Amino acid sequence: MNSKKGFTILEIIIVGIFASLLLIFFFIQKSNIDAMERDEDRKVAINAMYYALEESFYPEHGYYPEFISEENIKVIDPALWTDPLGFNLGDSFSSYSYEPANCKNGKCKEYVLKAELEKEDAYTKYNRN
């Protein structure tokens, strides 16, 4: 009786292809989940800046600042000024932006806070006063 034990080349190739497809699917999903998590971090930071402006800065001063940073908005965690990729608000590559409008002598009546997201449209907050 001629009985050989082991796998054929074809069986090994099929298992290798299947394992490769599973790994590719895993890394694509992991990449998507990581991007969604970074987007959520960006939304949290924009909301913190928004509420700091609306609940702390505006009631105290009666206007919005021409620029925002941790020097003039001290009520939020300083780490929130840095986006998930390591750029601070105001840096050219930052996904965060603050655009004041209707300003006179550094005192503004309006603003737009925005975060560019990876998996969704931009997350935007406008002044409420």
N, C-alpha and C positions, 0 to 999 in steps of 0.2 A: 504494500500500500504506500503510495506516494503522497504523503500529507505534509504540506508546508505551513508553518506557523508564521504569522506576521501580517503586515498590511501591504497592499499593492501601492505602487506609485500614484495611481489614480485616486485611491482613497485618501492618501496623505494630501494630495493637491486639493481635493474637495474640502477636507477639513480645514486646511490652511486658508482657502478662499473664504469659507464661512466665518472663521475666526477673524480674518481681516475685515470683513463686512461688519461684524459685531463691534470691533474696535473703532472703525470709522464712525458708525452710528453713535457709539458712546461719546466720542470726542466732539462730534457735532452737537449733540444734546448738551454736553457739559459747557461748551462754548456759548450756547444760547442761554442756558441758565445763568452763567456768569454775567453775561451782558444784561439780562433782566435784573439781576441783583445790583449791578452798577447803576442802572436806570432808577431803581428804587432809592438808592443812596443819593442820587442827584435830586430826586423829588423831595426827599427829606430835607436836604440842605436848602433848596429853594423855599420850601415852606417855612423853615426856621428863619431865614432872612426876611421873608414876607411878614411873618408875625412879629419879628423884632422891629421892623419898620412901622407896622401898623399899631402895635400894642405898646411899644416902648418909645421909639424915637418921635413919631408924629405927635402923640398927645403931649409930650414934654416940650417940643419945639414949635409945633404948628406948621411945619413944612417938612419936605423930604430932602435929604442931602444930595448934593451933586455927585458925590462919590461915596461908596460904602466900603468899609473894611472893618477889621477887628478893632481899629483905633476909635472909630466913631459909633460902632454898633457892638457894644461889649457884652450884651446879654446872651449871646449864643456861643456855643462851643467853638473855639478857634479852629478846630479840625474841620469844621463844616465849610470854611472858606476855600478849602482845597478840594478839587473834584477827584473822582476815583482814579484818574490817570496821573494825579500829582501836580496839576496846574492850579494856581490861585486865581480867584475872581479878578478879572482885569488883565491877566496874562493873555497873550495873543492866541495861544492854543487851548485856553480854558473852555470847557463846555458850559460854563456859567457866564451870564452877562447881566449887567445892570445898566439900563438906559434911562437916564432922567430926561424929563421934558418940561417945557414951560418954566425955565429957570431964570432967576434974576438974583445976582449977587450971591450965588451959591445956594440959594433957597429955591427948591423946586416944588411944583404943584402936582406933578405926575411922575410916574416911572413905569418901567416894564422890567420884570425879572424873568430870565429865561434860562432853561437848561436844555442843551441839545442832547437828545437821547439816542441810543443805538437801535432800539427795537420799536420805537414809537415816534410819533411826531414830537416836535419840541414841546416841552412843558413850560407854560407861560403863566405868570401871575401879574395882574395889573393892580395899581393902587386902588383903594376903595374909598378914600376921602376926596 
